[in-house]
Structure formats: structure tokens, C-alpha cells
């Protein structure tokens, strides 16, 4: 079988770090094509380090891919129509839904897709959820094979989707929630769509890097360190979700490989 081909729309602020994160979690045997939003940067100059490694989103290429990932984006507090590239995102989500190739939507990507595909509402949280939390498995799923209940995972977001609407939708299932009751993993029952609200792709220093960016931003007042993340011995980051990360992304890639076999 040919190598699995995964497309990734990289919407994160730290695009190069995000690219490296996904290269690590998906592994060397996967062929990855990174895209950035074509409409977001139509009038802006991107650094050559980004344009040398990524291309503007091209919907004509999606049909040649075996799976697709839409990353998070630091726009959670905006209403969806306020996001400058929202029409472009919707066009991509609609196409992925039509093609029904395996889709993984991460954090804000999951919010945008659940809103577009299932009309689930987004709500702003009273304060940012930021740290490493234990996560409870509610529903057995192959995506959580070899992952024990109360598994650690990093969360970093300012918004959440409406739980009641999710539970009332017969086409969706909540697979896991965090210890503070927030979403961790949601799946479509009928489609190849996965919505993950944890940044499991983050490497050891990911949350610490995010904190440092917030500390350097005049827009964010009094940023707080990540909960449950720093060692009480030396106050350094602990990579407690490393095994969970490996198992989850291996499981997701297995679903992509199985789907590819059925379509060859």
C-alpha cells in the first residue's frame, strides 16, 4: 500500500512549531502536506520559513488525500462569522464531509466543524482552561485503544461547545471529558469525523511556550501558569501525556489506513 497522505490546515499562531508537532505525532512513514489559509494571508507577507514548508489551501488537492486535520486557532472568543477565513474553512469542511475521508478537527477546528456540520453552539468559558488534566472515558472507541481511563492530556482554550446539544444529537457521541467536565473527544457515529479538544499534539514544552507568548502579549492580562503541568520538585514541565499522545495518533492513523484499504 502507498504511504498514507495527510493534509493539515495549519491555523495556529506558531505555525512552524505546530508543523513539527504533527510531524512527530504522525511519524516518518506518513506523507504530510501542510497548508495555510489562502484568504487569511491574501494581503499579508508571510515569512519564507512558512512559505517554504506550507502552501495556501487548495481545495482541488483534497480529493487526493487519505485524511485531513484542521488545527486549532487563537480565535475562540470571536463569533464564527467574525473570523476572516471562516468562509474558506466552511468550504473545506463541506468538501471533507462530502468526500468522507477521515477527518480530525483539533480545538477551534473542532468547534468550527461541529458548528458547521451539526449546528452545535459555541460558548465562551468564564476563564481559560489551561493545563494538564485527567480525562474520563465515557464511551469505548478504537481511538482510545491502549489508553487507560483518567488519562492525562493538555487543554488550552477559552471556549466550549454546548453539551446538551451534543447529547441530543443522535449522530454524535461524547467519548471523553476532562476532570473539570469539559469536552475532550467527540465522534460522529456515521461519518469519519473526530473532534478532539485536547492539544495532544503538543510536545513537552508546548504549554510553557504558550504561557510565555501570553506573558509577552499586551492583550492578555495576568496570564496564569498551566495547572498540573509543572513538577513540584523543580517547577519544570512534565510530559505526562506522551504515551497517550502516541497511542491516540497511532489509533487515528489506523482508522485512516483501514479506510484507505476499503477505497483502494
N, C-alpha and C positions, 0 to 999 in steps of 0.2 A: 504494500500500500504506500502511496505517496505520502510525504510528510503532511501533517495537519497544518492547515493555513488559517491563522487567526488574524483578523483585523481588529485594531484598537483605536477608538477615537479618544485622544488624549486631551481632556479638558482641564486638567489640573494646572495650578499656578506654576508648580515646579515640574515642568514637562520632562526635563532630562532625568531627574530623579525618578519620576513616575515610569518613564520608559525602562530604566534599569530595574526597577522593582518588578515589573511584569516580565522582563526578560529572565529574571531569576526564578520567579514562581512558575513560569511556563516551561522553562528548560531549553536546552540547546537543540532538542530534536523537533521543536515546533518552529514553523516558519511564520514570523510575525511581521505584519505591516502596520506601521503607526501612521495615524492621520491626525491633523489638527483641523479645527473649524475653519472652513473656507470663508464664511461670512464674517466671523469674528475679526479676522485679520485682513479684510479686503483693503482697508486704508491704513494699515499699520505695518511697519517694518519689523519682521521677525529676525532674531539673531541667527546667523548662519549655522550655529550649533544645532538649532532646531530644524531649519530647512534642509540641512544635510542628512538628517535622520528621520524626518517625517514629511508627509505630503499633505496638501489640502484634501479634505474629504471629497471623494469621487464616488458617487452612488453607482456608477456604471461598473465599478470593480467588485461590488459587494457579492454579486452572484457567483464569483469565482472563489469565494472563501468558504471554509468549513465551519467557522464560528466567529462571533463578534463580541467585543467588550466595549461598553461605554463607561468611562471612568467617572469619578466624582468631579465636582466643580465648586469653587467657593462662591456660589451664587444662591445658596439655600434660602436666604432671607428675602430674596426677590420673588414676586409673583412670577409664575412661569412666563406670561406674555412679556414681562419686562426684560427677560434675558435676550440679548441682542441676536443670539444664534438659535433661538427657540424654534423658528420655522424649519431651519436646517436639521435640527435634532428630530423634530416630528417627522420630517420626510424620511430620515434614516430609520427611525423606529417603525414607521409604516412599512417600509421596504423589508426590514428584517422580519416583521410579523408575517408579511406575505410570503417570503421565502421559507420561513420557519426553520432556518438553521439555528443551532444552539446559540442562545444569547445570554450574556452575563452583564447585568446592569449593576454598577457599583455606586453606593451612597447617593449623591444627587442624580446620577444616571438612573438609579433605581426609582427615585422619586419621579423623575420626568417620565419614565416609561410606564410606571403604574398609573400615573395621571392620564397619559395619552391612551394607553391600551384599555384601561379598566375604569377610568374616571374616578380614581381614588384621590381624595383631597390631601393636600399638604398643610401641616400646621407648624408654626414656629414654636420651639421649645422655650420655656421660661429662662433657661440658661444653657450654654453649650455643654453637650455631653462629650467629655474629653478624658480618655484614659483607657486602661485595660480592665475589662470586666469579665466575670464568669457568665457563661451563656447556657441556657437550659434548652435541651432538645424537646420539642413538643410533638414532632411528627417524624417517624422513621423515613429516611430518604437516602438513596445511594450517594448523594452529595456529602453526607456526613458519615459515610463508612469509615471505620477505624478512627473515629473521633468520639471520645467519651463525653458523657453528659457533664454539664458545668465546665465546658471548655473555655479557655481564655482567648480573648480576641480584642483588638483595639477598636475603639469607637471615637469618632471626631466629627461631630455635626451639630448644627443649630436647628434642625427641623426633623419632623417625623410624619409618617403617613397615618391616616385615620384608621385605627384598629377595628372599629365597629364596621366600617365599610368593607375592610378586608375580610373579616369573618363572615359577613353576609354575602360575599361574592362566591358563588359555587365553583368558579373557575380558578380560585386561588386558595393556597394553603400556607399558613404560617408555620415554618419548620422549627424556628428557634427564636428565643428572645433573650435579651440581656438580663442580668440580675436586677437592674433598675426598671425592668418592664418595657424596654424599648425593643424595636424590631432588630433582629439580626439576619434572618434568612426567610425569604418568601419565594414560593414557586408557583408557576402556572400548572394546573393539573393536565391540561390538554395540549399545551404548546411547549416548545423547548425554550422556556424563558425562566431565568433565575434572577432574583433581586436580592443582592447582599448589601447590608447596611454597615457592616464592619469593614474597615480598611485592612483586611487580612493580607493584602499585598505589601503593606508597609514592612520595611526591614527594621532592624533593631533600633535605629536612631530616628525613625520616621516621626514619631510623636514629639520627640525632643526638637527636631528641626522645625516642626510646625509651631511649637511654642516659641522658639527663637524668632520666627518670622512675625508672629503676633506681637512679641515684645518690641520689635522694631517698627511696628506699624502704628502711625498716629491715629488710625481709625478704631483701634481696639484698646479699650481702657481696662486696665487691671487684668491682663490675661493670667489664668491660673495654671499651675503645672498639672500634668496628666495624673489622674487618680490611678493607684495600683500599678504604677509603671516603674518607679524608681526604687532601687534597692535600699532598704533601711540601713544597710551597712555602710555604703559609700555614696548613696544618692545618684548612682549611675543607672542608665536604662537597663531593664531586664527583658530579654527577648523570649518571653514566656509563651508566645503564640507560634513559635517557629514550626513545631511539629504539626499543629493544627493547620497552619498555612500550607505546608507541603501536602498534607493529606487532602485538604479541600480542593486545591487546584489540580492535584492528580485525579481526584474523583471527577471534577468537572471536565477535564480533558478526556477522561474515559467515556463520558457521555457524548462528547464531540466525536471521538473515534468510532463509537458504536453507531452514531447517526451517519457518519461518513460511509461506513460499510453498507448501510441499508440503501444508500443513494448512488453507490458506485455502479 
